[in-house]
Amino acid sequence: MTSTLADIRARDWRALTRRQLFWPTVILVALLVFNLPFTPNFFNIGLRNGHLFGSLISILYFGTVPILVALGMTLVIATKGIDLSVGAVMAISGAVACRVISDATDQNSMSVVFTAMALALLAAVAAGLFNGFMVAVAGVQPIIATLILLVAGRGVAQLITKGFILTELSQPYAVIGGYAFTVPTGVFIVVGFVAFTALLTRRTALGLLIESVGGNAEASRLAGVRSRRIKMMVYVFCALCAGVAGLWNSSSLGGADANNAGLWIELDAILAVVIGGTPLTGGRFSIGGTVIGALILQTLKTTIFTIGIPAQANMVFEAAVVIIICLLQSPAFRARVVALGRRGRPSPGPQESVEPAAPATVEVAP
Amino acid sequence: MSTLKIDAPRTGSAYLRVLADRRLPILVTAALLIVMYSYGSYRYSFDIQVAPNLFINNSYLIVAAVGATFVILTGGIDLSIGSLVGFSTVLTGLLVTQNHVPFALAAPVVLVAGAFGGFLMGCMIQYFRVQPFIATLAGLFLFRGLSLMLSKESIPINDDTVAAIAQFHITLPGDAFLSVGAAVGLVVVIIAAVVLHATRFGRRVYAIGGNEQSALLMGLPVARTKIAVYTLSGFCSALAGLVFVLYIQSGDPRAAIGMELDAIAAVVIGGTLLTGGAGYVVGSLLGVLVIGLIKTMISDEGTLSSWWIKIGTGALLLLFIGLQRTVGARRR
């Protein structure tokens, strides 16, 4: 047995590539570096009009909404659920806030702004309670349960704005979607939410409970986990995140557009979660992965913009990258590529010979 | 709680036996359609053309919903429907208007393109184990992007054949008429119903939706069937695109955005379970008609704003899901 240095290196390398965050991080870094030849000052950060400025800052700025929504979505997906209504909830929350502010006599009054925010978040929580009730108590499949609000929610938002694009000119409200202490306020919100969620799920048993509900809701219920309450909680949390994202969105736009606020954000968010390594089948989740996944998508959008791909080709480029990322993440695909590469060599590793692509999960009936 | 009730219908009362019938959701949808229609006739004094118009105005949705039904019956989902419909209209416009290809030749090309798109997504799902939701989401981006690349603007189609087909009326008794698109929709529903209930392929679709592992262990060609189902959905989307072309007489890269949600909603209202394995294609047809009737009634009301359509559809979804729970809770 001559275990050479190369062997050990190979083993370390393999262990590293199997780390959950490895591939997402590689993709993010690759995307960022890819920008350098096209935009030489891509990594520069300057100060303009009293706030930070640069491509990286703009990724963080516009990343607020996807990261927030994807964060809530991660926990929902970890319980084997899905929330399609986040875009509609964003629209409702923005509509409520702008309605309150634009109806007020003094738009700059702090009490008006706080009332608006509180009511908007209350509306979001109500939406989350509805979703949670449908999934946890009524036992409806998550994709259908949240389809209801996806369809009806935007109608409700339009009802609130009476079909117009509501504009508001409140200065305190503009801070949410603007800059605080030269840094985009969204960054503080995101860091706060991510840190809070990570602490709550990884430093307490909550994360484990969420994962156990996603692994097998019935078994965890029999084991004494209040799976209904946990499911309820993740949907409310997801809606709350979407509500905050809706506030940010309406604040940065200076108005509420019930038709377009958060349009298709549910797809971006789900994609970010999956790219981050949380499987749609539930049972485990990675908050760090989700943040990186959302940043990848946002960087991709910025990249498309900065390297001057014609606007019409945007979606094709995005689709191509998404397909590549999904294939890279698919163990079946990687096994096939590895098998293809090994065909020329004399002896393949015995332990992964026959069917590395076999589906590891066997469906357990609930 | 649900497991305890499984055997109840066999020994229970007639009431429970009715609840246990797997045709109940579809009967409820049919009953609701009749009630809504009667109320509409009474309140808005519908004329005889209203019923055929339901088919005419929703013909493309009927075709697309049939494809979605197959996919959902296997327990999958197809989010690429709307994009593929848009892509098909653009491709038709490009071929017919810009390259002067006769419509009779362009139509098969579009159908093959759509089916091939579905085939690719099916392969991604089956061989690389990408989840259907994600694979077809990539399809959604890809086909919408491709149609925008083919043409930024809507391409008018001024072809004589297309115009002739679009204006052709099939007369029905009592001065009513159907369009060619509506007839295509009906034919597709009939073919799909026959395929699902009288062919081996149809039984496989139900078997995979019921339990994929069991289907595999029984020796059913799961891989082939699953890919075929996504191919079929792609084909139906392309056909829906062609019907949509007859309807709008142009190739619009922004056509049918979000139509997959309407199709899925119609399938759900029609009583098909999203977990797969149970449902009828006729139910999806009824689902489309129910959604179409809401739109008709809200526009006839005149004073109601368009957003009530969304709220109404959502409320109806809620109603049907509630109904399915009372029935479906027992079955799960």
HADDOCK unambig.tbl for C-alpha pairs under 7 A between the chains (distance, minus, plus):
assign (segid A and resid 148 and name CA) (segid B and resid 314 and name CA) 4.87 0.50 0.50
assign (segid A and resid 148 and name CA) (segid B and resid 317 and name CA) 6.17 0.50 0.50
assign (segid A and resid 148 and name CA) (segid B and resid 318 and name CA) 6.43 0.50 0.50
assign (segid A and resid 149 and name CA) (segid B and resid 314 and name CA) 6.72 0.50 0.50
assign (segid A and resid 151 and name CA) (segid B and resid 310 and name CA) 5.73 0.50 0.50
assign (segid A and resid 151 and name CA) (segid B and resid 314 and name CA) 5.46 0.50 0.50
assign (segid A and resid 152 and name CA) (segid B and resid 310 and name CA) 4.99 0.50 0.50
assign (segid A and resid 152 and name CA) (segid B and resid 311 and name CA) 4.26 0.50 0.50
assign (segid A and resid 152 and name CA) (segid B and resid 313 and name CA) 6.93 0.50 0.50
assign (segid A and resid 152 and name CA) (segid B and resid 314 and name CA) 4.61 0.50 0.50
assign (segid A and resid 155 and name CA) (segid B and resid 307 and name CA) 4.64 0.50 0.50
assign (segid A and resid 155 and name CA) (segid B and resid 308 and name CA) 6.43 0.50 0.50
assign (segid A and resid 155 and name CA) (segid B and resid 310 and name CA) 5.23 0.50 0.50
assign (segid A and resid 155 and name CA) (segid B and resid 311 and name CA) 5.41 0.50 0.50
assign (segid A and resid 156 and name CA) (segid B and resid 311 and name CA) 6.78 0.50 0.50
assign (segid A and resid 158 and name CA) (segid B and resid 307 and name CA) 6.47 0.50 0.50
assign (segid A and resid 159 and name CA) (segid B and resid 307 and name CA) 6.97 0.50 0.50
assign (segid A and resid 312 and name CA) (segid B and resid 145 and name CA) 6.67 0.50 0.50
assign (segid A and resid 312 and name CA) (segid B and resid 148 and name CA) 5.27 0.50 0.50
assign (segid A and resid 312 and name CA) (segid B and resid 149 and name CA) 5.06 0.50 0.50
assign (segid A and resid 312 and name CA) (segid B and resid 152 and name CA) 6.82 0.50 0.50
assign (segid A and resid 313 and name CA) (segid B and resid 145 and name CA) 6.12 0.50 0.50
assign (segid A and resid 313 and name CA) (segid B and resid 149 and name CA) 5.67 0.50 0.50
assign (segid A and resid 314 and name CA) (segid B and resid 145 and name CA) 6.72 0.50 0.50
assign (segid A and resid 315 and name CA) (segid B and resid 141 and name CA) 5.50 0.50 0.50
assign (segid A and resid 315 and name CA) (segid B and resid 142 and name CA) 6.21 0.50 0.50
assign (segid A and resid 315 and name CA) (segid B and resid 144 and name CA) 6.98 0.50 0.50
assign (segid A and resid 315 and name CA) (segid B and resid 145 and name CA) 4.33 0.50 0.50
assign (segid A and resid 316 and name CA) (segid B and resid 141 and name CA) 6.55 0.50 0.50
assign (segid A and resid 316 and name CA) (segid B and resid 142 and name CA) 4.89 0.50 0.50
assign (segid A and resid 316 and name CA) (segid B and resid 145 and name CA) 4.61 0.50 0.50
assign (segid A and resid 316 and name CA) (segid B and resid 146 and name CA) 6.05 0.50 0.50
assign (segid A and resid 319 and name CA) (segid B and resid 138 and name CA) 5.30 0.50 0.50
assign (segid A and resid 319 and name CA) (segid B and resid 141 and name CA) 5.31 0.50 0.50
assign (segid A and resid 319 and name CA) (segid B and resid 142 and name CA) 5.01 0.50 0.50
assign (segid A and resid 322 and name CA) (segid B and resid 138 and name CA) 6.46 0.50 0.50
assign (segid A and resid 323 and name CA) (segid B and resid 138 and name CA) 6.35 0.50 0.50
assign (segid A and resid 326 and name CA) (segid B and resid 130 and name CA) 6.88 0.50 0.50
assign (segid A and resid 327 and name CA) (segid B and resid 128 and name CA) 6.99 0.50 0.50
assign (segid A and resid 330 and name CA) (segid B and resid 128 and name CA) 6.17 0.50 0.50
assign (segid A and resid 330 and name CA) (segid B and resid 129 and name CA) 6.59 0.50 0.50
assign (segid A and resid 330 and name CA) (segid B and resid 130 and name CA) 6.49 0.50 0.50
assign (segid A and resid 332 and name CA) (segid B and resid 128 and name CA) 5.13 0.50 0.50
assign (segid A and resid 332 and name CA) (segid B and resid 129 and name CA) 6.50 0.50 0.50
assign (segid A and resid 333 and name CA) (segid B and resid 128 and name CA) 5.22 0.50 0.50
